[in-house]
C-alpha cells in the first residue's frame, strides 16, 4: 500500500478517508474472535465499523486488548465479558470454521464480498464493480 498510486489509497483519498501506513501487519485473529462475540450479541455492524476505523484510519494494532475493548465499548458491548469469552477460547472454533470455509471456496483476499452464494468479489473494489454483480443477480443497486 506504500505506493502513492495504490488504487485503494487513491479511492480512499477521493472519499476523504486517510489510510494509515504501517510497518507491520498485526495479527487479526483475536479481532476475528471478538467479531464472533459481537455477532452473537447482535452488534456486529457497530463493532466491525469501530474495528475497521481503528485499523485503517487510526493505525491501531488489532491484537491489542485496549483497541478491541474500546471498539466493544463503542459498539455498546460488554468489553470485559467479550475479553473473558475470547480468552477462554469460546469463539476459536467458530473462527477456525470460517477460515476453513473461506479456504475451501478459494477466498484469499480481504475483503471478499459474497452475493447470494453465487458471486464472490475479492479485494477492495469500486462501487461500479459491486453494482455490476447486483445487476447480474437482478437486483437494483441503490
Protein Blocks (a to p, Z undefined) as FASTA:
>chain_A
ZZmklmklmmmmmnopacdddfbdcdfklmmmmmmmmmmnopmmmmmmmmmmmmmmnopa
fkbmklmmmmmmmnopafklmmmmmmnommmmmmmmmmmmmmmnopabdcdddehhlacc
edjddfklmmmmmmmnopaeZZ
